[in-house]
Amino acid sequence: MDRKLWFWQTPQRAYRGFGLVVVLVIIWLWTLRLSIGLFYLHVLFASLWLGTDTFVTLFLIPGFLQTPLAAQASFFRWFLPRMMTFNPSVAFLTVLSGVALNSNSSKAFATLKNPDFVGLGFLLAVMFVIGFFKIRPVNQKILQLCQQPSVNSQTITTLHQHVLTFMRLQLIILVLIFGVMILAS
């Protein structure tokens, strides 16, 4: 009998299980008003988010576009399901820890009226819309094509080029958000 915990059976469930634990830690730190713990979690997840997006957008996918189709297909069958779970999870944990950190401050309501805060929230919403409506569907299509034994490599390359444009836009917005936040602090 296999005695695996439910959240370790697939990569997606492993990330969700880990994410659930982190959400509970964020809530616990927020209720105890331990801002330093929230700050470190926020910086950790923001670094993971920005670092992963930068590496995948600027190095990993462009490098794999120059490899043979068989290597691309096997890699993306392994990589895309994990990335399509990991990246939104890290983004959510970054935003959640940031909101909890902001609500712990004495000037939380004043910050909500700040135009910079509203502008950053708008840019963050744009990022999520781009990811959900542009990047995720193309990645799902690439994953489906990689499952087929006879696939046209030109189709996959075209889809990658299409998604890279949106990933680069998302990365620029993300760097802008983090840059403004760093300058504002």
N, C-alpha and C positions, 0 to 999 in steps of 0.2 A: 504494500500500500504506500502510495506516494504522500508524504506528509508536508507538502509545500504550503506555505501561507498563501492565501488567495491573491495577494497583491504582488507576488513574486513569480507567478506563472507565465506572464508575458512581459515584454519590455514596457508596453504601454501601462500595464497594471502596476509594474514596479515603480514607474514615475508617479503614477497617481497615488500609490501607497505612501511614497516618500513625501509627495506634495501634501497629502492629508496630514501627516505628522508635522510638517513645517507650518501648515496653516494653524494647527492647534498650538504650536509653540508661539507663533505670532500673536494669536489671541491671548495666550497666557501672559506673554510679555506686555501686551497692551493693557490687560486688566490690572497687572501689577505696576503699570506705569514705569517700566524699565526701558527708558528711551535708548540707552546705550546698546542694549541687546537688539532692539529693533533697528537701530542705525547700522550695526554690523551686518545684520541679516539683509537689510536693504542694499547696502554696498556690495555684499557678496552676490546677491541675485542680479543686481544691475550689472556687475562685472561679468557674470556668466552670460547674461543676455547679450550685452554688447560684444563680448569676446566671441561668442558662438556665431552671432550674425556676421561679424567682421570676417572671421575665418572661413565660414561656409561661402559667403558671398564673394569675397575677394580671392580666395585661394583654392578651396576644395572643389567647387563645381567647375570653375574655369579649367582647373587641372584635369578633372575627369572628362571634360569634353574632348581632350586630346588623346584619350586612351581608347583601346578597341572596345567595340560594343559589348562583347561578352563580359569584360571586366566592369563596364559601366552598369550593365543589367544586374550582375550579381551584387555589386556594391550597393546600388540604389534599392534593391529588394531588401537588403539588410538595413540601410541607413534611413530611408525616408519614413518608415513607420515610427522609428525612434525619434527622429527629428520633429515629426509632425505632432508628437506628444510632448517632447522635452521643451521645445522653444515656447509654445504657448503657456506651459506650466511655469517656466522661469519668468516669463513676462507677467503672468498673473501674480506670482509671489512677490515680484519687485513692486508692482503697483499696490498690492495689499499691504506689504510692510511699509511702503511710503505713506499710504493713507493712515495707517495705524500710528506711524511716527508723527505725522502732522497733527493728528487728533490728540496726541498726548501733550502737545505744546500748549502754552497758555494763550497763544494768539491764533488758535486754529480757525476761529470764525473770521478773523481779519484776513487770514490767508485766502480763504475761499472767495473773498471779494477782490483779491489782487488780480489785476489783468494778466500778469505773467503766469499765475497759477491756472487761470482759465484758458490762456493760450496754450500752455503745455498740455492741459487736459484735452484740448481740441486736437493737438498734434498726435497725442497718444491714441485718441479715438480714430484718427485717420490711419495711423499705423495698423490698428487692429482690423479696420475695414479692408485695407490693402491685403493684409495677411489672410483674412478669412475669405474674401471674395475673389482675390486674384492669385495669390501664391498657393494656397492650399488646394484649390481645384486642379491647377496645373500639375502640382506634385502628385496628386492622386492619379491623374491621367498618365504621368510618367511611370508611376508604380504599376499601373495596369499594363502599359506597353512592355515594361520589363518582364512581366510574367509570361508574355507570349514567346514561344520558341522562335518564330520567324518575325522579327520586328525590323522596321525600317529605321536605320540609325539616323537618317536625316530628319525624321519626324521627332525623335527624342532630342536631337541637337537643336532643332527649331524651338521646341517647347522649353528647353533649358535657356536658350537665349531670351525667350519671351519672359520667363519667370525671373531671370537675372536682372532684367530692367526694373522690375517691381521690387526685387530684393535690394537693389542698390538704392532705390528711392526710399525704401523703408530704413535702410542703414543710415542714410543722410539725415532723415528725420530723427532717428534715435540718437545719433551723435549730437544733433542740434538740441534735443531735449536735455541730454545729460550735460552738455556744455553750459546751457543756460542755468541749469540747477546748480552746477558747481560754482559758476560765477555769482549766483544769487546767495550762496551760503557763506 
